[in-house]
Amino acid sequence: MSQDPDPQSLPAKVLDYPARDMTITVETDLSYGELQQILAREGQQLPIDVADDSITLATMIHSDLCGPREFGCGTLRDYVIGIEAIDGHGRRFHGGGKVVKNVAGYDLCRLLVGSEQRFGRLISATLKVVPVLADSCLVCAGFASAAELEATLSRLNTSQTTPVLMDLICSGNIDSFQAVSGFADAVARGTQTGDKAAAFLVLGFTGPENVCRWQAETAVAELQQGNSTAFIIPNQAVFQSWCRTACRAASGTLPAAPEWLLELRILPSLVASITFQLLECGCRIYGRAGNGRLWVQPDPSGTSPEGLQDSQALALMQSAAASCNGSLKLIVGSADLPDMLPDSVQQLVSQLQLALGSSTLTESNS
């Protein structure tokens, strides 16, 4: 077993790094890129993807940012095990601890992750980390109808494989992923029904080389039980590029920025039907089929809705979110969206903000 790194060799923003315990405590103004470089020297990583290496951990945690690997690896709520923060009254408070198995007290860590600074401003955080895996690859399959996609997603619930990502991309959106070297060419070569496929399912696998290969081959065999032609893209660089580009697609920061971009959260069982309905409304979709998260934007090459607020697409998304207590969030553009939080949740948030003085903190940030 390797020794823990010498504290003198670590940046000042790293407060504690017992590598053998698979945890690290850092100041939250440390950037994502710096953190991953520090961890990589010990063969470790934080299995969270973001669009930009310069983003700070505070921004990541406050916004609960995570990439396509959330399907198999989880979100920041699974990796933030300790926090130190300041509330709106200027009081410093702590939550969690520096060990993975810690169940003492109220779970303030989960409260602050994704809180958008409503309950406090982070100073430092303790993160659980994992080993870097040796290999990774993608498996892709195209679908011409919602029925085909829905049947495949149902079969994957009993798959022998354990994908870390299960993404969905419409055919009109493939050109937005040109940064993923060779992906569009691989789709054209590997899918016999490429001219008919309206949506593509992308599975990602990581692990030792032999395990990764077995999972990819098994997934192809399972996908081909339907009418799809599945194929493997056995390239670790493509996998990494996919994760980074997918994060940019979800944040609206790809080179061709959309006029508007909405994030729709629904039940995974609704993904197939909603995707194809939105395609008929003239939209482009990128999403995480395994988690029920879709990012929807107008398709400039198709029949796009002229006005976001009055469009059929917006009405469809609002209806889908309301039917399953989901949510609809504006990422890019402008729209008057209803607050979909239940009254009981809104009341609890207000009480927490009052207790922590967070309304004052929020006003000072605006």
N, C-alpha and C positions, 0 to 999 in steps of 0.2 A: 504494500500500500504506500502511495506517495505521501511525502510530507506536506503539511500545510505551507502555503507561500509565506516568505519572510515579510512581516508587516512593513519593514523599511523599504521593500521593493514595490509596495502598492501605492497608488495615488492617494492623496490626502482625503478624497471624498469616499474612499472605502474605509469604513469604520471597523469592520470585522469580517474576516473571510476564513472560517474553518472549513477548508475545501473538503476534508474527509467527512464532514457532517452534511455536505451538500447544501449549505446555506451561505448567504452573503448579506451583510448589512452595509448599506450605502446611503449617502446623502442623496436626496431625490432630485437635485439639480444635475446629477450625473447623467450623461446622454446614453441612449440605448446602445449606440455604436461602441462607446468606451466600455460599457458594462460587458458587452459580448466579447470584446478583445481581452479583457481581464479574465473572464471565465474560460475562454478558449485556450489560454496558456495552461490551464489545468484540465483540459479535455472536457469542459463542462459548457452548458448553455442555459439560457432562459428560453424555453420553446414558444416564444411569442414573436409574431412577425409584425413589423410596422412599415410604413411607406418611406420613412426618412430616418437615417441613422442619427441625425442630430437632435431628434426629439428627446425631451428629458423624461426621466422616470416619473416625475410628478405629473406631467401632462398625460402620460400613458395610464397611470393609476387613476387619476381623477376622471379620465374619460373612459376607462376600462377598454383601452385599445387592444385588439388582438387580431391576428390574421387567420387565414384559412385552416391552420393547424388546430384551431380551437375544437374542431370536431373530435379529434383523438387525444389532444394534449390538454384541453381545457383553456380557461381564460385566466386573467390576472387574479381573479378571486381564488384560484387554486394555488397560486404561488406567493402571494403576499401573506406572510405569516406573522409579521410584526410591523407596527407603525409608531411613529412619533409625529405629532401634529400640534398646531395651534388653532384654537377656536376663535370665534368672532370677538370674544371678550379679552383676547390676548393670553388666555390660559393654555399652558402646555399640557398635553395629555398623551398617554401611551395606550396601545392595544396590542394584544397578542404577545409574542415573545420571540426568542432567537432559536427555538427548537421546533421541529416539525410537529411533534405530538404535544400540543398545548391547548387545553380546553378550558382554561381558567377565565372566568369573567365573561362579560358581554363581547360579542364578536365585532369590535369596532373596525377591524380590518375590512371585513366585507361591507360594512356600512360606508366606508370612505371610498372603496373601489367603485368607480362609476358615479360618484356623487357630484361631479362637476364643481367641487369646492363648496357645496352647499353647507357642509357640516364642519369644515376645517381645512387648513392649509398644511400639506405634508412637509415635514422636515427631513425625515429619514424613513427607510423601510428595510425590513428583513425579508429576503426572497428565498424561496426554495428553488434549487436548480437541479438539472438532470445532466447525464452524460451526453456528449456528442456522439451520434450514431454514425456508423461507417458508410452507409449507402442510402440512397433514396431514388425513387422513380415515380413516374406518372402512368396511369392507365386511362385511356379516353374512349368514349363510345358516343355515337350520334343517335338522335331520336327524331322521328318525323311527327310524332303525335304525343299528346298528353297521356293517352292510355299506355303506350309503350314505355314512357318514362316512369309512370306511376307503378307499373308492374315490376319494372327493374328495381326501383327504390324499395318496393316491398320485399323482393327477393334478397336484397342486400341486408335486410334486417336479420337474416339467418345465415349470412355469409360466413365461411370459414376464415375469412381474412379480417384484419383489423386496420382499415385505412385511417391515417391521421388527418386526411382531408377528403371531403366529398363535395366538390364544387360543381356549379352549374353555370354554363355560359351559352348565350344564344349565338346563332351563326353570324348575325350581323355585328356582334361585338368582338369577333375574333381579331379583326384588324386593330382593335384597341390593345391587344396583347402582343403586338409586334416585338415589344421589348423582350418577350420570352423567346429567345433565339431558336428558330426552327420549329416553333410550335404550330404555326399556321401551315407550314409545309408538311409537317408530320400528320396533321389532320387531313389535309388533301390527299396524301399518299395512303394513309392507313384506313380511311373510311370509305368503303365502296359506295355508300349512299350519301356521300358528302354533299351532292347537289340537292338532296331532299331533306337532309337533317336540319331541323329548325333549332335544335338545342343539343348541347353536348354535356355529358357527365364526365367529370375529371376526378379520378381517385388518386390519392397520393399515399405512398408507403415508405417507411423508413426502417432501418435496422441493419444487422449484418448482411453482407452481400448475398449469401445463400438464402437467408430468410426473406429478404426483399424480393429476390427473383421468384421464389416459390409463391409469395403472396400475389405478385403481379400476374404470374401465369394462372394461378387459381382464380383470380378476379376476372381475367379475360374469359376463362372457361365458363364462369358463372354468368357473365354478361351476355355471352353468346347463346345462352339458353333461350333468349328472346330473339327478336328480329334484328338486333344490333350487331354491327361489326366492331369489335373492340380491339385495341392495339396498345402496345407498350411503348413508352418513351423512356428508355433506360439511361437517363442522364441526370446526375446529381445537380449539375449546374442549371439545367432546365427546371428542376424541382424548386431550387432556391429562387430562381428568377420568377417562377410562377407565383410563389408566395409574396414576393416583393411587389410584383405588378398587380396582383389581386388586391393588396392593401391600397395601392394607388387608385385602383378602380373604385374601391369602396369609399375613398375620401374625395373623389372627384379631382384628383391631381395628376391624371394622365395628361400627356401633351395636348390632346384635343379635349379641353374641358367642356362638359355638357352645359346646356342652357339651364337645366335643373336636374337635380339628383335627389331621390328619396330612398330612405332605408325602410323597408317593410319587414316587420317581424311577425311571423305567423307560425302555426303548427307545421312541422315538416310534412305531414300527410296532405297539406294543401298546396305544397310547392308546385307539383306538376301541373295541376289544373290552372292555378293562378298564372304561372309562367306563360302558358300558351294563350290564355285570355289576354294577357298584357301584350304579347306579341301581335295579336290581332288589333290591338289599339295603337300600334305603331310605336312600340317601345323597345328599347334594348335592355337586356337583363344580365347582370352577373349576380350570383348568389351562392350560398352555402346550403346545399340541399339537405345535408344531414342535420342542420340546426334551424332551418326555417327562416333564414335571413336573406332577403333579396334587395339588391340595389337597382333601382329602375330609373331610366333616363330616356329622353326622346331619341328616336332613331332619325338622324338627319337624312338618311338615304331612303327612308320609308314615308309612310303617311303619319306624321307625328301630330299629336294633339296641339292645337294652336294656342290654347290657354291652359296653363296648369290648373288653375283653380276650378275651371268649369269642365275639365276634360273627363272623358269616360274612364280613362286610366286612373285618375285620382279617385273618382267615385268607387271604382272597383277595389282599389287598395284600401280605402277607408272601410268599405263593407267587409273585406276579408279580415282586416285587423280587428274590427268590432266583433266579428263572429266568434273569435277565439281569445278575446282579451289580449290581443296582440298590440302592436304599436306602429306608428308611422312617424318618421323623423325626417326633417328637411336637412340635407347635407349641403347642397348648392342651390342657389336661386332664391326665390321668394314665394311664399304661399301662406295663406291663413289656415293653418291646420288646427283642428280641435285638440284640446288636452284630453288624452285618452286614459289618464290615471283615474282609477275609482276614487270616489269621495273619501272612503276610509283611508286610502293611501295618502291622498293629498293632505288630510287632516293630520296624519302621523308625521309627515314631512314637515308641516308647519310647526308642530309641537317640538320636534327635534331642533329645528332652526331657532326657535325661540329660546330653548334651553341652552344652546351652544352659542347664541349670539351670532348665528351665521347669516342672518339678514343684513347685519352691519358689515360683515366680511364680504358678502356678495356685492353690496353697494359700493364698497371701496375698490372692487375690481373693475367695476363698470365705468 
